Amino acid sequence: NQIKLVVNSIIACRLDYCNALYFGINEQLLKQLQLIQNAAAKAVVGLYKHDHLGDTLKELHWLPVQFRVQFKILLIVYKCLNGMAPEYLVSMFKYVDYNHSIQLNEPRVFSQFGERSFQKSGPKLWNSLPLELKECSCISVFKSALKTYLFKLAFDI
């Protein structure tokens, strides 16, 4: 239990710090970040370096790095759309009517960096969410439902 506390306070917080910037990074960098999380999970459960990880992340209820990034971006978008974020972020999002459904406008971009930007990735991820997630009225309910949704995507549940 003490190891889990140390891992969460030292490693997990470093993986989560500014992790919205990791959206769209190349596979090699993402793999390196995932290896760090895997090593942390092994330390928590007492596996050795070369032991197979198996379902350890699933058992610890940890989202893989790629999904942690999506969680952070979607949480910020939720805050923007519900008046819990600074105005400069809120002003990035506009609703549009696509084929009789209201979605966030995804701005056109012309570079790889533009594709990775919060202004583009936020609406892209938000528009892919199921309606029941988008309609959560309370942030704690949204966080819980979002983690469950991403967890099911990550582990094919």
C-alpha positions in Angstrom: 0.0 0.0 0.0 2.9 2.4 0.7 4.4 1.5 -2.7 1.2 2.5 -4.4 1.2 5.8 -2.5 4.8 6.5 -3.6 4.1 5.5 -7.2 1.0 7.7 -7.4 2.7 10.7 -5.8 5.9 10.5 -7.8 5.3 8.7 -11.1 1.6 9.0 -11.9 1.5 12.7 -11.2 4.5 13.2 -13.5 2.7 11.3 -16.3 -0.4 13.4 -15.8 1.3 16.7 -15.6 0.5 18.6 -18.8 -0.4 15.3 -20.4 -2.9 17.0 -22.8 0.3 18.0 -24.7 0.8 14.3 -25.4 -2.2 14.1 -27.7 -1.1 13.0 -31.2 2.5 12.3 -30.3 4.2 9.6 -32.3 3.8 6.0 -31.4 7.4 5.6 -30.1 7.1 8.4 -27.6 3.7 7.1 -26.5 5.2 3.6 -26.1 8.0 5.0 -23.9 5.5 6.8 -21.6 3.5 3.5 -21.4 6.6 1.6 -20.4 7.0 4.0 -17.5 3.5 3.4 -16.4 3.9 -0.4 -16.8 7.0 -0.3 -14.7 5.1 1.6 -12.0 2.3 -0.9 -12.1 4.8 -3.8 -11.7 6.3 -2.0 -8.7 2.9 -1.6 -7.1 1.9 -5.3 -7.4 5.4 -6.7 -6.8 6.2 -8.1 -10.2 9.8 -8.3 -11.5 11.1 -6.3 -14.4 10.8 -9.1 -16.9 7.5 -10.5 -15.6 4.5 -10.3 -17.9 2.2 -7.3 -17.0 -1.0 -9.1 -18.1 -4.1 -7.5 -16.7 -2.3 -5.5 -14.0 -3.3 -2.1 -15.3 -6.9 -3.3 -15.5 -6.8 -4.7 -12.0 -5.3 -1.5 -10.6 -8.1 0.4 -12.6 -5.4 2.6 -14.3 -6.1 4.0 -17.7 -3.3 3.5 -20.2 -1.4 6.7 -21.1 -3.2 7.3 -24.3 -6.5 7.2 -22.6 -5.3 9.3 -19.6 -4.5 12.0 -22.2 -8.0 11.8 -23.6 -9.5 11.9 -20.1 -7.6 15.1 -19.3 -8.6 16.8 -22.6 -12.2 15.8 -22.3 -12.4 17.0 -18.7 -11.1 20.4 -19.7 -13.6 20.6 -22.5 -16.4 19.7 -20.1 -15.3 22.5 -17.8 -15.2 24.9 -20.7 -18.7 24.0 -21.8 -20.1 24.2 -18.2 -18.6 27.6 -17.3 -15.8 26.2 -15.0 -12.9 27.3 -17.1 -11.2 30.6 -18.0 -12.8 32.7 -20.8 -9.9 32.3 -23.1 -10.5 28.6 -23.2 -14.3 28.8 -23.3 -14.1 31.1 -26.3 -12.4 28.3 -28.3 -15.6 26.2 -28.6 -18.6 26.9 -30.8 -21.6 24.6 -31.4 -22.7 23.8 -34.9 -25.5 21.7 -36.4 -24.1 18.6 -38.3 -26.8 16.4 -39.8 -29.4 17.3 -37.2 -27.1 16.8 -34.2 -25.5 19.6 -32.2 -21.7 19.2 -32.1 -18.7 21.3 -31.4 -17.1 22.9 -34.4 -13.8 21.3 -35.3 -11.6 24.1 -36.8 -9.7 23.4 -40.1 -6.0 23.0 -39.6 -3.2 22.8 -42.0 -0.4 21.2 -40.1 0.4 18.3 -37.8 0.8 20.7 -34.9 -2.7 22.1 -35.7 -4.1 18.5 -35.5 -2.6 18.2 -32.0 -3.8 21.5 -30.7 -6.4 21.7 -27.9 -8.7 23.8 -30.1 -8.8 20.9 -32.6 -8.4 17.8 -30.4 -11.0 19.0 -27.8 -14.0 19.1 -30.2 -12.8 16.0 -32.0 -12.8 13.9 -28.8 -15.9 15.6 -27.4 -17.9 14.9 -30.6 -17.0 11.2 -30.4 -18.5 10.8 -26.9 -21.9 9.2 -26.4 -24.7 11.6 -25.7 -25.3 10.4 -22.1 -21.7 11.4 -21.2 -22.1 14.9 -22.8 -25.3 15.5 -20.8 -23.8 14.9 -17.3 -24.8 17.8 -15.1 -22.3 17.3 -12.3 -18.5 17.2 -12.8 -18.0 14.2 -10.4 -20.6 12.2 -12.3 -18.9 13.2 -15.6 -15.5 12.1 -14.3 -16.7 8.8 -13.1 -18.7 8.1 -16.3 -15.8 9.2 -18.5 -13.3 7.0 -16.8 -15.7 4.0 -17.1 -16.2 4.8 -20.8 -12.5 5.1 -21.5 -11.7 2.1 -19.4 -14.1 0.0 -21.4 -12.5 1.3 -24.7 -9.0 0.6 -23.4 -9.6 -2.9 -22.3 -12.3 -4.0 -24.7 -14.9 -4.7 -22.0 
